[in-house]
Amino acid sequence: MLTRFDLIWVIKDVPEREHDELITEHILDTQTGEISGGSPDESDDAEEVYCVGEEDEPKISVEARNMIKKFYSDLRGSSADSQGKTPMSITARQLESIIRLTEASARMHMRVEAVKEDAETAIQVMNESLTQLGFDPVAGVIDIDRVEGRIPKSKREKRDGVLSIIDSLSVLGEPVPKREIVEEAEHRFNMGGDEVDNLLVELLNDCVIREAKQHRYVKVK
């Protein structure tokens, strides 16, 4: 579902006494009929804005086009240059979103052509959204998998590392003691015991491994 949206924002509900009291008063007044929700402005200006919004899509200027192209290429290039070592920062889906946001900015300013300023606005908003939701503190970069609700690359690699340990230590499909998995993970991947515990729980919940005996694990075939 997350991939259907052009932008995703995290809204934090932080308790604040004065602000909470104002919200409470407003909701109570609304529910008891002391104030109304109001009605949309039906002035000539509102009708004009509506008509402008219904016009054909704004054309994207050469300057705006080049700016979008550079932003997309730079982010994609950082992933390509690392030869897969860093996560993918952006995909064609976000490129399409930036184009739509650029056109939306032009329509807001009642322009028939999307100019450089519209592209700058779209890129700034997209950057903020990607950073807010997609920044992976482990990898130190934006990971598009985090934005779209998937497992980030840094965690996938650690999960794969634990699975490879179980594979290498399992003899003829015999379950591997947790102690051996933890020791090998610390040695090979510099993982702490708590981190390995959490990964084993995740893999169990995802039915990737099973606990054949107490604290002994084997991959699910």
N, C-alpha and C positions, 0 to 999 in steps of 0.2 A: 504493500500500500504506500509506503514512504516514497517510492520511486515515482508516484503519480504527481507529486508536488514540485513546483519550481523552486520554492524556498521552504526551509523548515527552521522555525525559531523555538528556542527553549525559553519558556516562561516560568520564572521562579516565583513561587508563592512564599514570600518572606514575611513573617509576622512583624507588624509595626503598629503599635497601639493607636496612634492618631489616625493613620490611614485606615485601619480596620474599623475604627469607630465611624468614620465618614461613610465607608461602604455599608456598614450595618444600618446607619440612619437612612441612606438612600434606598436600600432594599426594603426596609420596613415601610418607608413612605410610599414606595411604589406598590407594594403588596396591599397596603391599607387604602389606596386610592387617593392619598393626599397629593401626589403628583402624578402626572401622566408621562408616558414614554415619548410624547411629542409625535409629530408627523413630518414626513419628508418635505423639504422646501420645494414648492411647485412654481417657483418664480421663472421668469423668462430666462434668467441666467442658467438655471438648472437645466431647462429644456435645451439651451444652446450647447451646454457641455455634453449632454446626452447625445445630441445630434453629431457633434464632433467625434465622439467615441464610436459612432456607428459608421463613420467614413471608412474608406479603404485603409489597409495597413500602411503605416508610414514607410517610405523608402529609406533604406539605410545608406548613409553617405559613405564615401570612400574612406574618410578619416575614421568614422565609427567602425567600419568594417575592419580596417587594419588594426585598430586597438583591440577589438574582440579576438581577432586572429592571433595577435601577439600574446594576449593573456592566456588563451587556450594552449597555444604552442609551448609557451614557457612552462606551464604546469605539467603538461604531458611530457615535455622534454626532460624534466627533472627525474621522472620515473624511468624514462627510456635510458637515460645516461647511466643509471645505477644498475642496469641489466637485471631488473627484477628484484634488487635488494631492498628498495624502498617501496611503500605501498603506492597504488594508483591514486593520484590526487583528484582527477577529474575525468569524466567520460563525455561522450557525444550528447548524452541526455542533459548534462549541465550546460553544454554549449547551446543547445536549443533553448534552454531556459534563459540564458543571458540574452539571446536574440529577442525573445518575447519581452523580457524586462526592458530592453533598450527601446523597443517599439512602444511599450506602455509608458515609458518616461516621455517619449515624444508626444504621445496623445495627451498626456497630462498637461503639457505645455502648448497644446493645440498646434503642433507642428506637423507639416505634411512630410517632413524628412527628419529621420533620426540622426542627430549630429553627434560630434565627439563627446559633448557633455552628457548626452543620454547614455552613451556607452560607458562613460566613467561612473555614472550613477549605478548602472546595472552591475558592473564589475565590483564596485565597492560593496553593494548589498550582497551579492553572491559570495564574495570573499568573507564577509562577516558571518554569513550563514554557515559556510563550509568550516570556518575556524571554530565557531561556537559549538558545532555538533560533531565535526569530523576530526578534530585534532587528536592524534594518538600520542599521549605523553611518553609512551615507551619508545616509539620510533622517532618522535620529535617532528613529525610531519602530519599533513592532512591525509587521512585514509578514507577514500570514498565508500568503502565497505561500512565504516562506522556511520556515515551519513545515511546510508540506505538500510540500516538495521541489521547488517550482517556481521559476522565475526571479523574483527580487524586482522590484518596480515600478521602483526606481531604476535597475537595470541594463536593464530592458526599455526604459525611456525613452532610455537612451544607445544601445542597439542600434538602436532606431527612428531615432534621430538620425543615426547613421552611414548607415543605409539611405536616409534622405531626402537625404543629401548625395550618395550615389551616383546616386540618381534625378535630382537637380537638375543634376549635372555631366555626366551621360551624354548624349551627343548621338546620337540615332538608334540607341540600344542599344550604342554603342561603350564599351569598358571604360575605367574612370577610373583614372588613375595614383594610386598610394598617396600620393605627396607632396601631391597636391591634396586628397585626402580628409583627411589629417592637418592641413593648413593650415586647411581649412574648419572642421574639428571644433574646433580650437583657437580659431578666431575666433567661431564660433556657439555652442559649448557649453562653452568653457573646458576642453577635454579635453587631457591631455598626450599626447605621442607614444606612450609605452609603453602607455597605456590604449587608444588607438585600435588599436595593434598587436594587443593581446589581444582586443579586440572583433572585429577582422577574422578572427582565427584561430577564434574561437567561431562566427562566422557561416559561415565556410568549413566547419567541422566539422559544423555543423547543415544544410549544403547550402542555405543561404539565398542565398549568393553563390558565385561561382566565380572563380578566377584565370584569366582568358582568356589573358593574356600575363604575363610576369614582372612582378610588382608592379603589375598592372593588374586591376581588379575590376569585375564586372558582376553584377547581380541575376539569380538563377535564375528563369526564368518558370514 
